[in-house]
C-alpha cells in the first residue's frame, strides 16, 4: 500500500482514512506522525547536523522511514520551522 498525500491537505491514515491526530501545518506542508515515538524519530533526524553513518541512514535505497520524508523536511534551511512544528505537536500532547 503506497502512502500518497497532498502537501496542502491534512494527513490521513492510508488504511482507515481517519485524520491523523499528531499533525500541524507549515508553509511548506504538513508535519505529521503516527505516534509520539514516530514524532521523536523525525525530531532526532531533523536535529542531526550530520546524517551519515547514523542508524537511519539508508545508503540511497529509500527504505527507511526518514528517507521517505518530504525533501523540504530534510533541508537544513527548514530545520527551525520543522522543529517548531514538532514542538507544537508535542505541546498538544501535553494539553490532553
PDB file of N, CA, C and O in Angstrom, chain B, residues numbered from 101:
ATOM      1  N   UNK B 101       0.852  -1.168   0.000  1.00  0.00           N
ATOM      2  CA  UNK B 101       0.000   0.000   0.000  1.00  0.00           C
ATOM      3  C   UNK B 101       0.901   1.236   0.000  1.00  0.00           C
ATOM      4  O   UNK B 101       1.746   1.377   0.884  1.00  0.00           O
ATOM      5  N   UNK B 102       0.741   2.108  -0.948  1.00  0.00           N
ATOM      6  CA  UNK B 102       1.529   3.329  -1.040  1.00  0.00           C
ATOM      7  C   UNK B 102       0.825   4.451  -0.297  1.00  0.00           C
ATOM      8  O   UNK B 102      -0.403   4.538  -0.282  1.00  0.00           O
ATOM      9  N   UNK B 103       1.620   5.295   0.311  1.00  0.00           N
ATOM     10  CA  UNK B 103       1.077   6.436   1.038  1.00  0.00           C
ATOM     11  C   UNK B 103       1.323   7.684   0.206  1.00  0.00           C
ATOM     12  O   UNK B 103       2.465   8.119   0.060  1.00  0.00           O
ATOM     13  N   UNK B 104       0.278   8.251  -0.329  1.00  0.00           N
ATOM     14  CA  UNK B 104       0.366   9.477  -1.118  1.00  0.00           C
ATOM     15  C   UNK B 104      -0.580  10.492  -0.501  1.00  0.00           C
ATOM     16  O   UNK B 104      -1.695  10.155  -0.103  1.00  0.00           O
ATOM     17  N   UNK B 105      -0.127  11.736  -0.425  1.00  0.00           N
ATOM     18  CA  UNK B 105      -0.997  12.761   0.121  1.00  0.00           C
ATOM     19  C   UNK B 105      -0.682  14.094  -0.523  1.00  0.00           C
ATOM     20  O   UNK B 105       0.407  14.314  -1.052  1.00  0.00           O
ATOM     21  N   UNK B 106      -1.640  14.953  -0.465  1.00  0.00           N
ATOM     22  CA  UNK B 106      -1.492  16.317  -0.953  1.00  0.00           C
ATOM     23  C   UNK B 106      -0.811  17.116   0.145  1.00  0.00           C
ATOM     24  O   UNK B 106      -1.302  17.127   1.274  1.00  0.00           O
ATOM     25  N   UNK B 107       0.310  17.792  -0.143  1.00  0.00           N
ATOM     26  CA  UNK B 107       1.018  18.525   0.909  1.00  0.00           C
ATOM     27  C   UNK B 107       0.201  19.664   1.517  1.00  0.00           C
ATOM     28  O   UNK B 107       0.563  20.190   2.569  1.00  0.00           O
ATOM     29  N   UNK B 108      -0.886  20.044   0.872  1.00  0.00           N
ATOM     30  CA  UNK B 108      -1.701  21.139   1.394  1.00  0.00           C
ATOM     31  C   UNK B 108      -2.964  20.644   2.094  1.00  0.00           C
ATOM     32  O   UNK B 108      -3.762  21.451   2.571  1.00  0.00           O
ATOM     33  N   UNK B 109      -3.152  19.341   2.158  1.00  0.00           N
ATOM     34  CA  UNK B 109      -4.287  18.741   2.862  1.00  0.00           C
ATOM     35  C   UNK B 109      -3.777  18.028   4.103  1.00  0.00           C
ATOM     36  O   UNK B 109      -2.654  17.524   4.116  1.00  0.00           O
ATOM     37  N   UNK B 110      -4.596  17.983   5.146  1.00  0.00           N
ATOM     38  CA  UNK B 110      -4.171  17.296   6.361  1.00  0.00           C
ATOM     39  C   UNK B 110      -3.988  15.804   6.081  1.00  0.00           C
ATOM     40  O   UNK B 110      -4.640  15.233   5.206  1.00  0.00           O
ATOM     41  N   UNK B 111      -3.086  15.190   6.842  1.00  0.00           N
ATOM     42  CA  UNK B 111      -2.738  13.784   6.630  1.00  0.00           C
ATOM     43  C   UNK B 111      -3.817  12.862   7.186  1.00  0.00           C
ATOM     44  O   UNK B 111      -4.448  13.158   8.201  1.00  0.00           O
ATOM     45  N   UNK B 112      -4.012  11.752   6.509  1.00  0.00           N
ATOM     46  CA  UNK B 112      -4.969  10.740   6.957  1.00  0.00           C
ATOM     47  C   UNK B 112      -4.293   9.372   6.945  1.00  0.00           C
ATOM     48  O   UNK B 112      -3.334   9.144   6.208  1.00  0.00           O
ATOM     49  N   UNK B 113      -4.801   8.480   7.762  1.00  0.00           N
ATOM     50  CA  UNK B 113      -4.311   7.111   7.795  1.00  0.00           C
ATOM     51  C   UNK B 113      -4.637   6.449   6.456  1.00  0.00           C
ATOM     52  O   UNK B 113      -5.781   6.522   6.007  1.00  0.00           O
ATOM     53  N   UNK B 114      -3.655   5.800   5.803  1.00  0.00           N
ATOM     54  CA  UNK B 114      -3.913   5.232   4.483  1.00  0.00           C
ATOM     55  C   UNK B 114      -4.871   4.045   4.494  1.00  0.00           C
ATOM     56  O   UNK B 114      -5.499   3.758   3.475  1.00  0.00           O
ATOM     57  N   UNK B 115      -4.994   3.365   5.600  1.00  0.00           N
ATOM     58  CA  UNK B 115      -5.865   2.190   5.662  1.00  0.00           C
ATOM     59  C   UNK B 115      -7.282   2.556   6.091  1.00  0.00           C
ATOM     60  O   UNK B 115      -8.253   2.185   5.432  1.00  0.00           O
ATOM     61  N   UNK B 116      -7.393   3.287   7.198  1.00  0.00           N
ATOM     62  CA  UNK B 116      -8.709   3.615   7.740  1.00  0.00           C
ATOM     63  C   UNK B 116      -9.286   4.921   7.194  1.00  0.00           C
ATOM     64  O   UNK B 116     -10.494   5.147   7.267  1.00  0.00           O
ATOM     65  N   UNK B 117      -8.425   5.776   6.646  1.00  0.00           N
ATOM     66  CA  UNK B 117      -8.888   7.053   6.126  1.00  0.00           C
ATOM     67  C   UNK B 117      -9.182   8.087   7.193  1.00  0.00           C
ATOM     68  O   UNK B 117      -9.713   9.156   6.891  1.00  0.00           O
ATOM     69  N   UNK B 118      -8.844   7.784   8.439  1.00  0.00           N
ATOM     70  CA  UNK B 118      -9.087   8.720   9.541  1.00  0.00           C
ATOM     71  C   UNK B 118      -7.992   9.781   9.576  1.00  0.00           C
ATOM     72  O   UNK B 118      -6.832   9.503   9.273  1.00  0.00           O
ATOM     73  N   UNK B 119      -8.372  10.991   9.946  1.00  0.00           N
ATOM     74  CA  UNK B 119      -7.417  12.087  10.066  1.00  0.00           C
ATOM     75  C   UNK B 119      -6.437  11.771  11.190  1.00  0.00           C
ATOM     76  O   UNK B 119      -6.836  11.337  12.270  1.00  0.00           O
ATOM     77  N   UNK B 120      -5.145  11.994  10.925  1.00  0.00           N
ATOM     78  CA  UNK B 120      -4.131  11.746  11.948  1.00  0.00           C
ATOM     79  C   UNK B 120      -4.204  12.818  13.022  1.00  0.00           C
ATOM     80  O   UNK B 120      -4.412  13.996  12.728  1.00  0.00           O
ATOM     81  N   UNK B 121      -4.034  12.407  14.250  1.00  0.00           N
ATOM     82  CA  UNK B 121      -4.152  13.304  15.387  1.00  0.00           C
ATOM     83  C   UNK B 121      -2.891  14.146  15.579  1.00  0.00           C
ATOM     84  O   UNK B 121      -2.985  15.319  15.938  1.00  0.00           O
ATOM     85  N   UNK B 122      -1.722  13.568  15.346  1.00  0.00           N
ATOM     86  CA  UNK B 122      -0.452  14.263  15.564  1.00  0.00           C
ATOM     87  C   UNK B 122      -0.001  14.929  14.265  1.00  0.00           C
ATOM     88  O   UNK B 122       0.786  14.359  13.509  1.00  0.00           O
ATOM     89  N   UNK B 123      -0.499  16.124  14.017  1.00  0.00           N
ATOM     90  CA  UNK B 123      -0.110  16.847  12.814  1.00  0.00           C
ATOM     91  C   UNK B 123      -0.313  18.336  12.992  1.00  0.00           C
ATOM     92  O   UNK B 123      -1.141  18.782  13.786  1.00  0.00           O
ATOM     93  N   UNK B 124       0.458  19.090  12.240  1.00  0.00           N
ATOM     94  CA  UNK B 124       0.309  20.540  12.191  1.00  0.00           C
ATOM     95  C   UNK B 124       0.839  21.022  10.844  1.00  0.00           C
ATOM     96  O   UNK B 124       1.711  20.392  10.246  1.00  0.00           O
ATOM     97  N   UNK B 125       0.311  22.125  10.386  1.00  0.00           N
ATOM     98  CA  UNK B 125       0.710  22.658   9.090  1.00  0.00           C
ATOM     99  C   UNK B 125       1.867  23.634   9.194  1.00  0.00           C
ATOM    100  O   UNK B 125       2.052  24.296  10.215  1.00  0.00           O
ATOM    101  N   UNK B 126       2.643  23.711   8.122  1.00  0.00           N
ATOM    102  CA  UNK B 126       3.688  24.718   7.972  1.00  0.00           C
ATOM    103  C   UNK B 126       3.481  25.360   6.609  1.00  0.00           C
ATOM    104  O   UNK B 126       2.584  24.962   5.866  1.00  0.00           O
ATOM    105  N   UNK B 127       4.297  26.344   6.277  1.00  0.00           N
ATOM    106  CA  UNK B 127       4.147  26.980   4.962  1.00  0.00           C
ATOM    107  C   UNK B 127       4.578  26.054   3.827  1.00  0.00           C
ATOM    108  O   UNK B 127       4.250  26.304   2.667  1.00  0.00           O
ATOM    109  N   UNK B 128       5.309  24.987   4.152  1.00  0.00           N
ATOM    110  CA  UNK B 128       5.770  24.038   3.136  1.00  0.00           C
ATOM    111  C   UNK B 128       4.852  22.833   2.983  1.00  0.00           C
ATOM    112  O   UNK B 128       4.786  22.235   1.909  1.00  0.00           O
ATOM    113  N   UNK B 129       4.151  22.477   4.039  1.00  0.00           N
ATOM    114  CA  UNK B 129       3.307  21.291   4.032  1.00  0.00           C
ATOM    115  C   UNK B 129       3.018  20.865   5.460  1.00  0.00           C
ATOM    116  O   UNK B 129       3.209  21.640   6.398  1.00  0.00           O
ATOM    117  N   UNK B 130       2.563  19.647   5.622  1.00  0.00           N
ATOM    118  CA  UNK B 130       2.166  19.141   6.933  1.00  0.00           C
ATOM    119  C   UNK B 130       3.277  18.323   7.566  1.00  0.00           C
ATOM    120  O   UNK B 130       3.950  17.538   6.897  1.00  0.00           O
ATOM    121  N   UNK B 131       3.461  18.518   8.872  1.00  0.00           N
ATOM    122  CA  UNK B 131       4.316  17.647   9.680  1.00  0.00           C
ATOM    123  C   UNK B 131       3.360  16.744  10.438  1.00  0.00           C
ATOM    124  O   UNK B 131       2.476  17.227  11.146  1.00  0.00           O
ATOM    125  N   UNK B 132       3.529  15.437  10.295  1.00  0.00           N
ATOM    126  CA  UNK B 132       2.613  14.509  10.955  1.00  0.00           C
ATOM    127  C   UNK B 132       3.374  13.281  11.429  1.00  0.00           C
ATOM    128  O   UNK B 132       4.461  12.972  10.939  1.00  0.00           O
ATOM    129  N   UNK B 133       2.779  12.590  12.390  1.00  0.00           N
ATOM    130  CA  UNK B 133       3.364  11.354  12.912  1.00  0.00           C
ATOM    131  C   UNK B 133       2.238  10.430  13.344  1.00  0.00           C
ATOM    132  O   UNK B 133       1.142  10.881  13.677  1.00  0.00           O
ATOM    133  N   UNK B 134       2.516   9.143  13.335  1.00  0.00           N
ATOM    134  CA  UNK B 134       1.528   8.153  13.766  1.00  0.00           C
ATOM    135  C   UNK B 134       1.429   8.049  15.283  1.00  0.00           C
ATOM    136  O   UNK B 134       0.364   7.747  15.820  1.00  0.00           O
ATOM    137  N   UNK B 135       2.547   8.303  15.979  1.00  0.00           N
ATOM    138  CA  UNK B 135       2.565   8.189  17.432  1.00  0.00           C
ATOM    139  C   UNK B 135       3.736   9.015  17.976  1.00  0.00           C
ATOM    140  O   UNK B 135       4.556   9.490  17.190  1.00  0.00           O
ATOM    141  N   UNK B 136       3.835   9.196  19.292  1.00  0.00           N
ATOM    142  CA  UNK B 136       4.926  10.005  19.859  1.00  0.00           C
ATOM    143  C   UNK B 136       6.321   9.476  19.512  1.00  0.00           C
ATOM    144  O   UNK B 136       7.248  10.267  19.338  1.00  0.00           O
ATOM    145  N   UNK B 137       6.483   8.175  19.409  1.00  0.00           N
ATOM    146  CA  UNK B 137       7.788   7.611  19.055  1.00  0.00           C
ATOM    147  C   UNK B 137       8.175   7.989  17.623  1.00  0.00           C
ATOM    148  O   UNK B 137       9.335   8.301  17.353  1.00  0.00           O
ATOM    149  N   UNK B 138       7.219   7.961  16.723  1.00  0.00           N
ATOM    150  CA  UNK B 138       7.453   8.363  15.339  1.00  0.00           C
ATOM    151  C   UNK B 138       7.836   9.847  15.292  1.00  0.00           C
ATOM    152  O   UNK B 138       8.748  10.235  14.561  1.00  0.00           O
ATOM    153  N   UNK B 139       7.143  10.660  16.065  1.00  0.00           N
ATOM    154  CA  UNK B 139       7.442  12.091  16.128  1.00  0.00           C
ATOM    155  C   UNK B 139       8.853  12.329  16.661  1.00  0.00           C
ATOM    156  O   UNK B 139       9.571  13.183  16.142  1.00  0.00           O
ATOM    157  N   UNK B 140       9.259  11.584  17.691  1.00  0.00           N
ATOM    158  CA  UNK B 140      10.610  11.729  18.241  1.00  0.00           C
ATOM    159  C   UNK B 140      11.675  11.308  17.234  1.00  0.00           C
ATOM    160  O   UNK B 140      12.740  11.924  17.178  1.00  0.00           O
ATOM    161  N   UNK B 141      11.413  10.280  16.442  1.00  0.00           N
ATOM    162  CA  UNK B 141      12.354   9.860  15.408  1.00  0.00           C
ATOM    163  C   UNK B 141      12.543  10.968  14.380  1.00  0.00           C
ATOM    164  O   UNK B 141      13.670  11.269  13.986  1.00  0.00           O
ATOM    165  N   UNK B 142      11.450  11.570  13.949  1.00  0.00           N
ATOM    166  CA  UNK B 142      11.537  12.676  12.986  1.00  0.00           C
ATOM    167  C   UNK B 142      12.319  13.833  13.600  1.00  0.00           C
ATOM    168  O   UNK B 142      13.159  14.436  12.932  1.00  0.00           O
ATOM    169  N   UNK B 143      12.050  14.144  14.857  1.00  0.00           N
ATOM    170  CA  UNK B 143      12.751  15.234  15.537  1.00  0.00           C
ATOM    171  C   UNK B 143      14.251  14.967  15.591  1.00  0.00           C
ATOM    172  O   UNK B 143      15.046  15.856  15.286  1.00  0.00           O
ATOM    173  N   UNK B 144      14.649  13.758  15.973  1.00  0.00           N
ATOM    174  CA  UNK B 144      16.076  13.427  16.051  1.00  0.00           C
ATOM    175  C   UNK B 144      16.736  13.532  14.676  1.00  0.00           C
ATOM    176  O   UNK B 144      17.872  13.994  14.565  1.00  0.00           O
ATOM    177  N   UNK B 145      16.037  13.109  13.642  1.00  0.00           N
ATOM    178  CA  UNK B 145      16.582  13.197  12.290  1.00  0.00           C
ATOM    179  C   UNK B 145      16.762  14.651  11.868  1.00  0.00           C
ATOM    180  O   UNK B 145      17.813  15.027  11.349  1.00  0.00           O
ATOM    181  N   UNK B 146      15.744  15.460  12.090  1.00  0.00           N
ATOM    182  CA  UNK B 146      15.803  16.864  11.669  1.00  0.00           C
ATOM    183  C   UNK B 146      16.880  17.613  12.453  1.00  0.00           C
ATOM    184  O   UNK B 146      17.562  18.468  11.888  1.00  0.00           O
ATOM    185  N   UNK B 147      17.046  17.312  13.741  1.00  0.00           N
ATOM    186  CA  UNK B 147      18.042  17.984  14.571  1.00  0.00           C
ATOM    187  C   UNK B 147      19.472  17.623  14.192  1.00  0.00           C
ATOM    188  O   UNK B 147      20.384  18.417  14.423  1.00  0.00           O
ATOM    189  N   UNK B 148      19.688  16.456  13.622  1.00  0.00           N
ATOM    190  CA  UNK B 148      21.041  15.987  13.328  1.00  0.00           C
ATOM    191  C   UNK B 148      21.709  16.881  12.294  1.00  0.00           C
ATOM    192  O   UNK B 148      21.145  17.145  11.232  1.00  0.00           O
ATOM    193  N   UNK B 149      22.912  17.346  12.608  1.00  0.00           N
ATOM    194  CA  UNK B 149      23.631  18.186  11.650  1.00  0.00           C
ATOM    195  C   UNK B 149      24.349  17.332  10.602  1.00  0.00           C
ATOM    196  O   UNK B 149      24.540  17.772   9.469  1.00  0.00           O
ATOM    197  N   UNK B 150      24.747  16.116  10.979  1.00  0.00           N
ATOM    198  CA  UNK B 150      25.373  15.189  10.045  1.00  0.00           C
ATOM    199  C   UNK B 150      24.568  13.900  10.058  1.00  0.00           C
ATOM    200  O   UNK B 150      24.414  13.275  11.108  1.00  0.00           O
ATOM    201  N   UNK B 151      24.055  13.498   8.910  1.00  0.00           N
ATOM    202  CA  UNK B 151      23.130  12.366   8.858  1.00  0.00           C
ATOM    203  C   UNK B 151      23.744  11.116   8.241  1.00  0.00           C
ATOM    204  O   UNK B 151      23.015  10.176   7.925  1.00  0.00           O
ATOM    205  N   UNK B 152      25.047  11.077   8.063  1.00  0.00           N
ATOM    206  CA  UNK B 152      25.698   9.892   7.510  1.00  0.00           C
ATOM    207  C   UNK B 152      26.203   9.014   8.646  1.00  0.00           C
ATOM    208  O   UNK B 152      26.661   9.521   9.670  1.00  0.00           O
ATOM    209  N   UNK B 153      26.122   7.721   8.473  1.00  0.00           N
ATOM    210  CA  UNK B 153      26.650   6.790   9.453  1.00  0.00           C
ATOM    211  C   UNK B 153      25.823   6.691  10.723  1.00  0.00           C
ATOM    212  O   UNK B 153      26.307   6.200  11.743  1.00  0.00           O
ATOM    213  N   UNK B 154      24.597   7.147  10.672  1.00  0.00           N
ATOM    214  CA  UNK B 154      23.709   7.048  11.818  1.00  0.00           C
ATOM    215  C   UNK B 154      22.649   5.998  11.513  1.00  0.00           C
ATOM    216  O   UNK B 154      22.454   5.648  10.349  1.00  0.00           O
ATOM    217  N   UNK B 155      21.966   5.490  12.523  1.00  0.00           N
ATOM    218  CA  UNK B 155      21.075   4.341  12.296  1.00  0.00           C
ATOM    219  C   UNK B 155      20.044   4.510  11.186  1.00  0.00           C
ATOM    220  O   UNK B 155      19.648   3.524  10.564  1.00  0.00           O
ATOM    221  N   UNK B 156      19.601   5.737  10.926  1.00  0.00           N
ATOM    222  CA  UNK B 156      18.547   5.900   9.924  1.00  0.00           C
ATOM    223  C   UNK B 156      19.082   6.146   8.523  1.00  0.00           C
ATOM    224  O   UNK B 156      18.296   6.287   7.587  1.00  0.00           O
ATOM    225  N   UNK B 157      20.415   6.201   8.352  1.00  0.00           N
ATOM    226  CA  UNK B 157      20.985   6.433   7.025  1.00  0.00           C
ATOM    227  C   UNK B 157      20.715   5.216   6.146  1.00  0.00           C
ATOM    228  O   UNK B 157      21.001   4.089   6.549  1.00  0.00           O
ATOM    229  N   UNK B 158      20.174   5.428   4.961  1.00  0.00           N
ATOM    230  CA  UNK B 158      19.696   4.296   4.161  1.00  0.00           C
ATOM    231  C   UNK B 158      20.565   3.965   2.958  1.00  0.00           C
ATOM    232  O   UNK B 158      20.216   3.059   2.201  1.00  0.00           O
ATOM    233  N   UNK B 159      21.679   4.656   2.747  1.00  0.00           N
ATOM    234  CA  UNK B 159      22.601   4.362   1.649  1.00  0.00           C
ATOM    235  C   UNK B 159      21.920   4.410   0.282  1.00  0.00           C
ATOM    236  O   UNK B 159      22.255   3.629  -0.609  1.00  0.00           O
ATOM    237  N   UNK B 160      20.966   5.327   0.116  1.00  0.00           N
ATOM    238  CA  UNK B 160      20.365   5.568  -1.190  1.00  0.00           C
ATOM    239  C   UNK B 160      19.240   4.645  -1.606  1.00  0.00           C
ATOM    240  O   UNK B 160      18.779   4.736  -2.744  1.00  0.00           O
ATOM    241  N   UNK B 161      18.775   3.759  -0.739  1.00  0.00           N
ATOM    242  CA  UNK B 161      17.736   2.813  -1.134  1.00  0.00           C
ATOM    243  C   UNK B 161      16.321   3.294  -0.811  1.00  0.00           C
ATOM    244  O   UNK B 161      15.351   2.676  -1.249  1.00  0.00           O
ATOM    245  N   UNK B 162      16.187   4.368  -0.064  1.00  0.00           N
ATOM    246  CA  UNK B 162      14.882   4.930   0.310  1.00  0.00           C
ATOM    247  C   UNK B 162      14.000   3.901   1.020  1.00  0.00           C
ATOM    248  O   UNK B 162      12.796   3.835   0.776  1.00  0.00           O
ATOM    249  N   UNK B 163      14.604   3.104   1.894  1.00  0.00           N
ATOM    250  CA  UNK B 163      13.865   2.050   2.570  1.00  0.00           C
ATOM    251  C   UNK B 163      13.595   2.363   4.040  1.00  0.00           C
ATOM    252  O   UNK B 163      12.949   1.570   4.725  1.00  0.00           O
ATOM    253  N   UNK B 164      14.070   3.493   4.534  1.00  0.00           N
ATOM    254  CA  UNK B 164      13.838   3.823   5.936  1.00  0.00           C
ATOM    255  C   UNK B 164      12.725   4.852   6.054  1.00  0.00           C
ATOM    256  O   UNK B 164      12.386   5.529   5.083  1.00  0.00           O
ATOM    257  N   UNK B 165      12.164   4.964   7.242  1.00  0.00           N
ATOM    258  CA  UNK B 165      11.073   5.916   7.480  1.00  0.00           C
ATOM    259  C   UNK B 165      11.529   7.335   7.177  1.00  0.00           C
ATOM    260  O   UNK B 165      10.830   8.074   6.484  1.00  0.00           O
ATOM    261  N   UNK B 166      12.685   7.721   7.684  1.00  0.00           N
ATOM    262  CA  UNK B 166      13.123   9.102   7.498  1.00  0.00           C
ATOM    263  C   UNK B 166      13.614   9.375   6.079  1.00  0.00           C
ATOM    264  O   UNK B 166      13.603  10.527   5.643  1.00  0.00           O
ATOM    265  N   UNK B 167      14.038   8.360   5.358  1.00  0.00           N
ATOM    266  CA  UNK B 167      14.451   8.567   3.966  1.00  0.00           C
ATOM    267  C   UNK B 167      13.263   8.930   3.094  1.00  0.00           C
ATOM    268  O   UNK B 167      13.435   9.505   2.019  1.00  0.00           O
ATOM    269  N   UNK B 168      12.067   8.602   3.543  1.00  0.00           N
ATOM    270  CA  UNK B 168      10.860   8.890   2.778  1.00  0.00           C
ATOM    271  C   UNK B 168      10.220  10.226   3.161  1.00  0.00           C
ATOM    272  O   UNK B 168       9.154  10.571   2.653  1.00  0.00           O
ATOM    273  N   UNK B 169      10.866  10.974   4.053  1.00  0.00           N
ATOM    274  CA  UNK B 169      10.330  12.290   4.421  1.00  0.00           C
ATOM    275  C   UNK B 169      10.363  13.207   3.205  1.00  0.00           C
ATOM    276  O   UNK B 169      11.221  13.051   2.336  1.00  0.00           O
ATOM    277  N   UNK B 170       9.443  14.158   3.135  1.00  0.00           N
ATOM    278  CA  UNK B 170       9.479  15.114   2.026  1.00  0.00           C
ATOM    279  C   UNK B 170      10.808  15.870   2.005  1.00  0.00           C
ATOM    280  O   UNK B 170      11.412  16.103   3.051  1.00  0.00           O
ATOM    281  N   UNK B 171      11.250  16.243   0.824  1.00  0.00           N
ATOM    282  CA  UNK B 171      12.540  16.926   0.673  1.00  0.00           C
ATOM    283  C   UNK B 171      12.606  18.199   1.506  1.00  0.00           C
ATOM    284  O   UNK B 171      13.654  18.507   2.074  1.00  0.00           O
ATOM    285  N   UNK B 172      11.505  18.945   1.590  1.00  0.00           N
ATOM    286  CA  UNK B 172      11.543  20.203   2.342  1.00  0.00           C
ATOM    287  C   UNK B 172      11.821  19.957   3.821  1.00  0.00           C
ATOM    288  O   UNK B 172      12.395  20.824   4.480  1.00  0.00           O
ATOM    289  N   UNK B 173      11.435  18.804   4.364  1.00  0.00           N
ATOM    290  CA  UNK B 173      11.716  18.496   5.767  1.00  0.00           C
ATOM    291  C   UNK B 173      13.178  18.123   5.968  1.00  0.00           C
ATOM    292  O   UNK B 173      13.693  18.233   7.081  1.00  0.00           O
ATOM    293  N   UNK B 174      13.848  17.689   4.924  1.00  0.00           N
ATOM    294  CA  UNK B 174      15.232  17.261   5.034  1.00  0.00           C
ATOM    295  C   UNK B 174      16.223  18.400   4.821  1.00  0.00           C
ATOM    296  O   UNK B 174      17.402  18.254   5.143  1.00  0.00           O
ATOM    297  N   UNK B 175      15.770  19.524   4.290  1.00  0.00           N
ATOM    298  CA  UNK B 175      16.663  20.655   4.039  1.00  0.00           C
ATOM    299  C   UNK B 175      17.011  21.378   5.335  1.00  0.00           C
ATOM    300  O   UNK B 175      16.137  21.663   6.154  1.00  0.00           O
ATOM    301  N   UNK B 176      18.292  21.668   5.510  1.00  0.00           N
ATOM    302  CA  UNK B 176      18.760  22.357   6.716  1.00  0.00           C
ATOM    303  C   UNK B 176      18.116  23.735   6.859  1.00  0.00           C
ATOM    304  O   UNK B 176      17.897  24.197   7.979  1.00  0.00           O
ATOM    305  N   UNK B 177      17.810  24.392   5.751  1.00  0.00           N
ATOM    306  CA  UNK B 177      17.226  25.735   5.828  1.00  0.00           C
ATOM    307  C   UNK B 177      15.837  25.728   6.456  1.00  0.00           C
ATOM    308  O   UNK B 177      15.371  26.764   6.930  1.00  0.00           O
ATOM    309  N   UNK B 178      15.170  24.581   6.466  1.00  0.00           N
ATOM    310  CA  UNK B 178      13.831  24.473   7.059  1.00  0.00           C
ATOM    311  C   UNK B 178      13.844  23.837   8.443  1.00  0.00           C
ATOM    312  O   UNK B 178      12.789  23.597   9.029  1.00  0.00           O
ATOM    313  N   UNK B 179      15.037  23.565   8.966  1.00  0.00           N
ATOM    314  CA  UNK B 179      15.170  22.852  10.241  1.00  0.00           C
ATOM    315  C   UNK B 179      14.393  23.533  11.360  1.00  0.00           C
ATOM    316  O   UNK B 179      13.628  22.880  12.071  1.00  0.00           O
ATOM    317  N   UNK B 180      14.582  24.840  11.522  1.00  0.00           N
ATOM    318  CA  UNK B 180      13.917  25.550  12.622  1.00  0.00           C
ATOM    319  C   UNK B 180      12.398  25.485  12.502  1.00  0.00           C
ATOM    320  O   UNK B 180      11.701  25.292  13.498  1.00  0.00           O
ATOM    321  N   UNK B 181      11.893  25.645  11.299  1.00  0.00           N
ATOM    322  CA  UNK B 181      10.440  25.609  11.098  1.00  0.00           C
ATOM    323  C   UNK B 181       9.867  24.221  11.402  1.00  0.00           C
ATOM    324  O   UNK B 181       8.806  24.104  12.014  1.00  0.00           O
ATOM    325  N   UNK B 182      10.565  23.184  10.977  1.00  0.00           N
ATOM    326  CA  UNK B 182      10.099  21.819  11.246  1.00  0.00           C
ATOM    327  C   UNK B 182      10.150  21.534  12.742  1.00  0.00           C
ATOM    328  O   UNK B 182       9.227  20.932  13.290  1.00  0.00           O
ATOM    329  N   UNK B 183      11.221  21.962  13.409  1.00  0.00           N
ATOM    330  CA  UNK B 183      11.326  21.736  14.854  1.00  0.00           C
ATOM    331  C   UNK B 183      10.259  22.511  15.626  1.00  0.00           C
ATOM    332  O   UNK B 183       9.755  22.023  16.637  1.00  0.00           O
ATOM    333  N   UNK B 184       9.911  23.707  15.165  1.00  0.00           N
ATOM    334  CA  UNK B 184       8.813  24.455  15.808  1.00  0.00           C
ATOM    335  C   UNK B 184       7.488  23.711  15.632  1.00  0.00           C
ATOM    336  O   UNK B 184       6.678  23.657  16.558  1.00  0.00           O
ATOM    337  N   UNK B 185       7.271  23.146  14.459  1.00  0.00           N
ATOM    338  CA  UNK B 185       6.043  22.379  14.218  1.00  0.00           C
ATOM    339  C   UNK B 185       5.995  21.151  15.123  1.00  0.00           C
ATOM    340  O   UNK B 185       4.946  20.828  15.679  1.00  0.00           O
ATOM    341  N   UNK B 186       7.116  20.476  15.270  1.00  0.00           N
ATOM    342  CA  UNK B 186       7.173  19.309  16.157  1.00  0.00           C
ATOM    343  C   UNK B 186       6.912  19.728  17.595  1.00  0.00           C
ATOM    344  O   UNK B 186       6.228  19.019  18.334  1.00  0.00           O
ATOM    345  N   UNK B 187       7.449  20.871  17.999  1.00  0.00           N
ATOM    346  CA  UNK B 187       7.199  21.376  19.358  1.00  0.00           C
ATOM    347  C   UNK B 187       5.712  21.671  19.564  1.00  0.00           C
ATOM    348  O   UNK B 187       5.180  21.420  20.646  1.00  0.00           O
ATOM    349  N   UNK B 188       5.034  22.200  18.539  1.00  0.00           N
ATOM    350  CA  UNK B 188       3.590  22.447  18.648  1.00  0.00           C
ATOM    351  C   UNK B 188       2.825  21.139  18.832  1.00  0.00           C
ATOM    352  O   UNK B 188       1.877  21.069  19.615  1.00  0.00           O
ATOM    353  N   UNK B 189       3.241  20.111  18.110  1.00  0.00           N
ATOM    354  CA  UNK B 189       2.574  18.813  18.246  1.00  0.00           C
ATOM    355  C   UNK B 189       2.811  18.252  19.645  1.00  0.00           C
ATOM    356  O   UNK B 189       1.883  17.745  20.276  1.00  0.00           O
ATOM    357  N   UNK B 190       4.054  18.339  20.133  1.00  0.00           N
ATOM    358  CA  UNK B 190       4.350  17.874  21.497  1.00  0.00           C
ATOM    359  C   UNK B 190       3.511  18.634  22.522  1.00  0.00           C
ATOM    360  O   UNK B 190       2.993  18.039  23.467  1.00  0.00           O
ATOM    361  N   UNK B 191       3.377  19.943  22.336  1.00  0.00           N
ATOM    362  CA  UNK B 191       2.580  20.754  23.266  1.00  0.00           C
ATOM    363  C   UNK B 191       1.120  20.318  23.248  1.00  0.00           C
ATOM    364  O   UNK B 191       0.460  20.321  24.287  1.00  0.00           O
ATOM    365  N   UNK B 192       0.612  19.945  22.080  1.00  0.00           N
ATOM    366  CA  UNK B 192      -0.782  19.487  22.015  1.00  0.00           C
ATOM    367  C   UNK B 192      -0.957  18.170  22.764  1.00  0.00           C
ATOM    368  O   UNK B 192      -2.033  17.905  23.301  1.00  0.00           O
ATOM    369  N   UNK B 193       0.074  17.353  22.806  1.00  0.00           N
ATOM    370  CA  UNK B 193       0.012  16.106  23.575  1.00  0.00           C
ATOM    371  C   UNK B 193      -0.072  16.390  25.069  1.00  0.00           C
ATOM    372  O   UNK B 193      -0.766  15.688  25.804  1.00  0.00           O
ATOM    373  N   UNK B 194       0.636  17.418  25.512  1.00  0.00           N
ATOM    374  CA  UNK B 194       0.650  17.753  26.935  1.00  0.00           C
ATOM    375  C   UNK B 194      -0.677  18.342  27.391  1.00  0.00           C
ATOM    376  O   UNK B 194      -1.038  18.223  28.562  1.00  0.00           O
ATOM    377  N   UNK B 195      -1.407  18.976  26.476  1.00  0.00           N
ATOM    378  CA  UNK B 195      -2.702  19.582  26.828  1.00  0.00           C
ATOM    379  C   UNK B 195      -3.794  18.542  27.011  1.00  0.00           C
ATOM    380  O   UNK B 195      -4.809  18.820  27.649  1.00  0.00           O
ATOM    381  N   UNK B 196      -3.604  17.356  26.463  1.00  0.00           N
ATOM    382  CA  UNK B 196      -4.667  16.347  26.542  1.00  0.00           C
ATOM    383  C   UNK B 196      -4.559  15.499  27.780  1.00  0.00           C
ATOM    384  O   UNK B 196      -5.380  14.606  27.990  1.00  0.00           O
TER     385      UNK B 196
END
